[in-house]
């Protein structure tokens, strides 16, 4: 009950992008947490802190790639060294996704893989390889149906499986948010916000 109340309190706009998202998370939480051994309030807090940051507490469940040319030069300076080089992809999310994501993370060049496997879900799973890991862990056809990752019924399942696949659990057990973030994110992007979320979840779940 503490988890469900906290979810609704800390994700007040969690259904804005996907109606019923919080209900889906709440309904699936007991089974999902048990299945992946998220079995203490500390581990729940660490997982939910990461998810809260990654998907904007339910507000950003699909990566938004609608960028201006100037913004592209800031986010991907090596790919877009000048504003002129970014103009072709300005406010063209599909083309931009294929430009910046294809040829890595398992995405094939000359395909729509970058777009099809852009960041989605609670952990913002990205890339064909990432989606394949979720498919292997959940036994659901996420490669052919990527929006499974944002389906309220499977949102938590997919997100937690990614958390486990990335090797976050040992660091969460040690209350090491830096280690958890590195494993999930590949770096430390957004660490201050992740710390804030962890503090909120710990407090709500009475983690000392």
Secondary structure as GFF3:
##gff-version 3
##sequence-region A 1 208
A	DSSP	alpha_helix	2	10	.	.	.	ID=ss1
A	DSSP	alpha_helix	21	35	.	.	.	ID=ss2
A	DSSP	alpha_helix	41	54	.	.	.	ID=ss3
A	DSSP	alpha_helix	69	75	.	.	.	ID=ss4
A	DSSP	alpha_helix	83	86	.	.	.	ID=ss5
A	DSSP	three_ten_helix	87	89	.	.	.	ID=ss6
A	DSSP	alpha_helix	93	101	.	.	.	ID=ss7
A	DSSP	alpha_helix	113	116	.	.	.	ID=ss8
A	DSSP	alpha_helix	128	138	.	.	.	ID=ss9
A	DSSP	three_ten_helix	146	150	.	.	.	ID=ss10
A	DSSP	alpha_helix	155	165	.	.	.	ID=ss11
A	DSSP	alpha_helix	169	173	.	.	.	ID=ss12
A	DSSP	alpha_helix	177	185	.	.	.	ID=ss13
A	DSSP	alpha_helix	191	204	.	.	.	ID=ss14
###
